[in-house]
């Protein structure tokens, strides 16, 4: 059995999937399988993937009617055999050392359950998403409404995915919902690598562009659950302040109410995680 299973959901990805697959097959670490699940594509995605499977025995392709990414990921997980499971999207590119570097991190920390990476942006936007390199800082981001790790950069211990699956009712925010449960219900650590290990393609068909309103609604639902589980006394207005304003940097109609909300919530968060203090202060500064 391979040490790593790479799982890649795909839907109408013919424009980019060959680059994505090529980047996985070019990994310096070779002991892996690549499982691709086509979620009801209407273009040439399936035929492209089947050609890859013919050329490389590590590639396996599955096809179904369209059911959404959360359902597709859960079904893919049933087919994995690796000790570690790496996420990959069909429009991104991973660097050749990605799997090797991530495995080194797991070897050096037996408490590590989920590992993301820094991510380079390309396409419509360039730059770098840095994320955080400690568990406490990563947890702080989640407690403030952020999705604290880039989903297609994850590597996860098999035991975690065996115990926790994605929630289909959180489609488009399934990654944040899953991480919030791990933080709330387990003692496993999560953080990002110091290295950038993949290139995230920014284009007009990104989920964050097409489903921004739905994502915003679901983000509030996840944060509400996380705060409730953590014993944070809050109102819906507080959730709105942290998600609609502090997270996005957008203006707030009532500046006094904004400050009052922060003064209620921030001390409670800081008692649980001291790293939230600097994060809140930085975000609040943009509104002063």
Phi, psi and omega per residue, in radians:
X1 nan 2.472 3.129
X2 -1.206 2.677 3.117
X3 -1.302 -0.547 -3.092
X4 -2.189 2.351 2.964
X5 -1.897 2.128 3.076
X6 -1.714 2.173 -3.109
X7 -1.961 2.291 -3.059
X8 -2.343 1.822 2.995
X9 -1.314 2.568 -3.112
X10 -2.466 2.442 3.055
X11 -2.603 2.051 -3.132
X12 0.790 0.962 -3.016
X13 -1.921 0.373 -3.018
X14 -1.038 -0.485 -3.083
X15 -1.225 -0.475 -2.977
X16 -2.196 -0.281 -2.902
X17 -1.172 -0.502 3.132
X18 -1.121 -0.672 3.077
X19 -1.140 -0.718 -3.130
X20 -1.102 -0.856 -3.130
X21 -1.103 -0.760 3.140
X22 -1.016 -0.702 -3.109
X23 -1.180 -0.557 3.088
X24 -1.263 -0.791 -3.100
X25 -1.196 -0.300 3.138
X26 -1.578 0.160 -3.122
X27 -1.060 2.464 3.074
X28 -1.168 -0.569 3.024
X29 -1.456 2.215 -2.942
X30 -1.854 -0.261 -3.015
X31 -1.498 1.279 -3.121
X32 -2.547 2.861 2.949
X33 -2.099 2.614 3.089
X34 -2.044 2.002 -3.130
X35 -1.870 2.084 -3.123
X36 -1.977 2.243 3.096
X37 -2.050 2.007 3.085
X38 -1.454 2.118 -3.037
X39 -1.692 1.020 3.051
X40 1.353 0.648 3.141
X41 -1.102 2.631 3.094
X42 -1.966 0.100 3.100
X43 -1.901 -2.624 -3.057
X44 -1.680 0.322 -3.098
X45 -0.983 -0.810 -3.071
X46 -1.091 -0.818 -3.103
X47 -1.125 -0.636 3.078
X48 -1.107 -0.774 -3.135
X49 -1.154 -0.698 3.136
X50 -1.109 -0.584 3.068
X51 -1.127 -0.718 3.100
X52 -1.092 -0.712 -3.134
X53 -1.133 -0.593 3.098
X54 -1.182 -0.560 -3.070
X55 -1.529 -0.426 -3.068
X56 -2.437 2.076 -3.052
X57 -1.195 -0.233 3.116
X58 -1.330 -0.217 -3.096
X59 -1.669 2.232 3.051
X60 -2.187 2.409 -3.037
X61 -2.109 2.350 3.105
X62 -2.192 2.611 -3.085
X63 -2.363 2.421 3.087
X64 -2.634 3.025 2.986
X65 -1.198 2.819 -3.095
X66 -1.177 2.182 -3.120
X67 -2.330 -0.082 3.141
X68 1.733 2.753 -2.992
X69 -1.221 -0.636 -3.122
X70 -1.105 -0.815 3.120
X71 -1.121 -0.720 -3.141
X72 -1.088 -0.763 3.127
X73 -1.101 -0.759 3.123
X74 -1.068 -0.696 3.132
X75 -1.211 -0.692 3.082
X76 -1.053 -0.713 -3.121
X77 -1.029 -0.547 3.115
X78 -1.134 -0.385 -3.070
X79 -1.668 -0.100 -3.051
X80 -1.382 2.721 3.088
X81 -2.320 -0.075 -3.073
X82 -1.304 2.718 3.052
X83 -1.210 -0.528 3.093
X84 -2.172 2.574 -3.116
X85 -2.150 2.173 -3.123
X86 -1.902 2.328 3.061
X87 -1.490 2.605 3.067
X88 -2.711 2.408 3.077
X89 -1.717 2.735 -3.025
X90 -1.371 -0.040 3.121
X91 -2.076 0.130 -3.119
X92 -1.887 3.060 -3.135
X93 -2.337 2.280 3.057
X94 -1.847 2.535 3.123
X95 -1.243 2.753 -2.999
X96 -1.107 -0.377 -3.109
X97 -1.715 0.137 -3.012
X98 -0.975 -1.008 -3.058
X99 -1.110 -0.708 -3.124
X100 -1.099 -0.776 -3.128
X101 -1.147 -0.776 -3.119
X102 -1.124 -0.686 3.099
X103 -1.099 -0.615 3.088
X104 -1.077 -0.715 3.123
X105 -1.083 -0.745 3.130
X106 -1.159 -0.634 3.117
X107 -1.105 -0.534 -3.070
X108 -1.600 -0.091 -3.130
X109 -2.573 1.759 -3.101
X110 -1.245 -0.225 3.111
X111 -1.571 -0.084 -3.103
X112 -1.352 2.189 -3.137
X113 -1.905 -0.636 -3.090
X114 -2.338 2.235 -3.129
X115 -2.252 2.095 2.997
X116 -1.765 -2.841 3.096
X117 -2.603 2.886 2.877
X118 -1.082 2.682 -3.038
X119 -2.358 2.232 3.038
X120 -1.525 2.371 3.128
X121 -1.658 2.489 3.041
X122 -2.594 2.907 -3.075
X123 1.770 -2.174 -3.105
X124 -1.197 -0.391 3.140
X125 -2.416 2.519 3.052
X126 -2.044 2.876 -3.128
X127 2.451 -2.762 -3.128
X128 -2.579 2.332 2.975
X129 -1.674 2.073 -2.994
X130 -1.526 -0.632 -3.056
X131 1.006 -2.881 -3.053
X132 -2.150 2.596 -3.034
X133 -1.832 0.217 3.016
X134 -2.278 2.717 3.133
X135 -1.104 -0.765 -3.084
X136 -1.086 -0.727 3.108
X137 -1.193 -0.664 3.112
X138 -1.148 -0.746 3.089
X139 -1.068 -0.702 3.138
X140 -1.048 -0.742 3.111
X141 -1.047 -0.786 3.140
X142 -1.073 -0.657 -3.114
X143 -1.263 -0.197 3.102
X144 -1.847 0.101 3.060
X145 1.785 -0.023 3.113
X146 -1.411 2.586 2.818
X147 -1.391 1.889 -2.850
X148 -1.415 -0.161 3.110
X149 -2.422 2.510 -3.140
X150 -1.275 2.046 -2.984
X151 -0.904 -0.901 -3.094
X152 -1.206 -0.069 3.098
X153 -1.681 -0.051 -3.023
X154 -1.188 2.543 2.757
X155 -2.196 2.336 -2.981
X156 -2.297 2.453 3.021
X157 -1.116 2.439 -3.102
X158 -0.986 -0.678 -3.100
X159 -1.045 -0.606 -3.141
X160 -1.206 -0.798 3.132
X161 -1.197 -0.456 3.093
X162 -1.204 -0.588 -3.093
X163 -1.573 -0.479 -3.063
X164 -2.269 2.162 3.089
X165 -1.967 2.948 3.141
X166 -1.286 2.614 3.122
X167 -1.645 1.953 3.125
X168 -1.038 -0.438 3.127
X169 -1.335 -0.044 3.047
X170 -1.945 0.498 3.125
X171 -0.883 2.304 -3.061
X172 1.471 -0.194 3.032
X173 -2.396 0.424 -3.073
X174 -1.137 -0.508 -3.118
X175 -1.221 -0.816 3.114
X176 -1.115 -0.728 3.118
X177 -1.064 -0.704 -3.135
X178 -1.187 -0.802 3.140
X179 -1.103 -0.664 3.134
X180 -1.080 -0.668 3.111
X181 -1.171 -0.715 3.119
X182 -1.079 -0.745 3.134
X183 -1.162 -0.656 -3.070
X184 -1.367 -0.592 -2.907
X185 -1.994 -0.098 -3.102
X186 -2.344 3.004 3.081
X187 -1.845 0.167 -3.140
X188 -1.194 2.521 3.103
X189 -1.556 2.728 3.043
X190 -2.565 2.471 3.068
X191 -2.947 -3.090 -3.128
X192 -1.915 2.751 3.079
X193 -1.261 2.764 3.023
X194 -1.248 -0.421 -3.107
X195 -1.574 2.643 2.938
X196 -1.503 2.163 -3.010
X197 -2.038 -0.012 3.128
X198 -2.713 2.872 3.074
X199 -1.976 2.137 -3.121
X200 -1.711 2.106 -3.079
X201 -1.445 2.139 3.090
X202 -1.741 2.092 -3.124
X203 -2.678 3.057 -2.986
X204 -1.147 -0.332 -3.102
X205 -1.703 0.145 3.064
X206 -1.012 2.481 3.137
X207 -1.013 -0.660 -3.098
X208 -1.136 -0.325 3.095
X209 -1.580 -0.817 -3.076
X210 -1.261 -0.530 -2.998
X211 -2.194 0.622 -3.069
X212 -1.045 -0.752 -3.110
X213 -1.145 -0.764 3.129
X214 -1.147 -0.686 3.100
X215 -1.078 -0.731 -3.138
X216 -1.080 -0.714 3.121
X217 -1.136 -0.781 -3.109
X218 -1.241 -0.587 3.095
X219 -1.029 -0.727 3.127
X220 -1.132 -0.652 3.131
X221 -1.135 -0.751 3.134
X222 -1.151 -0.774 -3.123
X223 -1.131 -0.667 3.082
X224 -1.028 -0.788 3.124
X225 -1.118 -0.742 -3.119
X226 -1.131 -0.781 3.119
X227 -1.146 -0.734 3.134
X228 -1.066 -0.806 3.127
X229 -1.091 -0.562 -3.106
X230 -1.504 -0.066 3.123
X231 1.420 0.332 3.099
X232 -1.350 2.080 3.091
X233 -1.390 2.092 -3.024
X234 -2.659 2.937 3.040
X235 -2.086 2.993 3.071
X236 -1.089 -0.589 3.111
X237 -1.084 -0.622 3.097
X238 -1.156 -0.738 3.082
X239 -1.036 -0.764 3.136
X240 -1.081 -0.729 3.140
X241 -1.053 -0.830 -3.054
X242 -1.274 -0.581 -3.104
X243 -1.568 -0.757 -3.049
X244 -1.457 -0.452 -3.016
X245 -2.041 -1.080 -3.086
X246 -1.114 -0.655 -3.114
X247 -1.271 -0.676 -3.027
X248 -1.654 -0.381 -3.064
X249 1.465 0.069 3.132
X250 -1.283 2.733 -3.122
X251 -1.233 2.758 3.141
X252 -2.099 2.358 -3.014
X253 -1.053 -0.607 -3.083
X254 -2.121 1.635 -3.102
X255 -0.999 -0.625 3.139
X256 -1.146 -0.728 3.115
X257 -1.135 -0.612 3.087
X258 -1.057 -0.863 -3.138
X259 -1.100 -0.738 3.140
X260 -1.075 -0.709 3.124
X261 -1.103 -0.815 3.137
X262 -1.076 -0.709 -3.128
X263 -1.171 -0.440 3.066
X264 -1.373 -0.757 -2.962
X265 -1.541 -0.725 -3.019
X266 -0.975 -0.788 3.135
X267 -1.099 -0.617 3.113
X268 -1.155 -0.738 3.118
X269 -1.131 -0.716 -3.078
X270 -1.157 -0.543 3.088
X271 -1.111 -0.574 -3.128
X272 -1.486 -0.593 -3.086
X273 -2.688 1.908 -3.055
X274 -1.138 -0.367 3.140
X275 -1.205 -0.292 3.123
X276 -1.183 -0.447 -3.043
X277 -1.066 -0.875 -3.125
X278 -1.175 -0.609 3.121
X279 -1.138 -0.800 3.124
X280 -1.104 -0.783 -3.115
X281 -1.048 -0.730 3.134
X282 -1.110 -0.718 -3.117
X283 -1.277 -0.667 -3.139
X284 -1.172 -0.544 -3.105
X285 -1.051 -0.514 -3.133
X286 -1.209 -0.238 -3.102
X287 -1.907 0.206 -3.128
X288 -1.844 nan nan
